């Protein structure tokens, strides 16, 4: 019997996870990645709920724990850095604003790629430029370097603004993305003696916030985030982004001057936060996975869980059914989970980034009350607000992996 082949576009988390499961089921897998090498950077991400159970079934939970950022909880601070409230990290598979398992995105990607490299062909520094989907003969793929290859299936496991997605669904265009009117700049800056192992968060009013998070490399992962009705700021050049950030955060206290000073030299990633809202995740012999299909936004805390869970479900269905049936079952199983993940807390992202002084004062008052011993019940409500529905799916059991219960 001929070994089925699949091309996976994207080597972050969903792509290598899908490669892991499909090679387990006997498929021949190729992963193409537009960057010239595996990206080791990235901010803190959570491994929660069903995603954590998938990691457990993959046998990588201990490796993820060993690479933990060491984040011990979440602390909200005022403009002087004075703590307003503190919430401990979760102690279960799903709970807490800080998950029990926190890891840098690049390090989780490395763990997944290392587990699959022997059985999967990785092609870095190339992209798909054309797809010719023939239901009988497979998908002929043209790459940027001019080569052409034929695969039984193609799965696009790219980001929210995937370019390859438009080759599968050319009529969707910009309608694939629901913009949230929120921008986030991600930086890596030196750690100082005053830093802690807490995720520290300062809401500065006028829709702005700044956060500092620990990593396991001796540096700090910082974010500058702000609400804006202006579209396209993520498309300007770095110098323009730096000007926007310095102008927006010029009067903000706490760590803002330190982070702004680092903009000249620090690695910078600037993102317009949004969600992928696709009416379908497959067409013919091609399918979408992870953020390209159903990004819930970094605000949701669900990106990693959706990526790992989606890869597990898609691979299991492809191992058990012809591709058309498998794609339909994959979507039927995952769509309710995705819908829950994309239902952000009411008022998000504005609730944590108040525009008015009154809104900021109200938020800080609630945080102070929630963090006090006398209002443990209110603290529980706040913790639940920041706990995403990561376990809102019953994972299927596929033939090569019986349920662990």
Buried (B, 14 or more C-beta within 10 A) or exposed (E): EEEBBBBBBBBBBBBBBBBBBBBBBEBBBBBBBBEEEBBEBBBBBBBBBBBBBBBBBBEBBEBBEEBBBEBBBBBBBBBEEEBBBBBBBBEEBBBBBBBBBBBBBBBBBBBBBEBBBEBBBBBEEBBBBEBEBEEEEBBBBBBEEEEEBEBBBBBBBBBBBBBBBBBBBEEBEEEBBEEBBBBBBBBBBEBEEEBBBBBBBBBBBBBBBBBBBBBBEEBBBBBBBBBBEEEEBBEEEEEEBBEBBBEBBEEBBBBBEBBBEBBEEBEBBBBBBBBBBBEBBBEBBBBBBBBBBBBBBBBBBBBBBBBBBBBBBBBBBBBBBEBEEBBBBBBEBBEEBBEBBBEBBEEBBBBBBBEEEEBBEEBBEBBBBBBEEEBEEBBEEBBEBBBBBBBBBEBBEBEEBEEEE
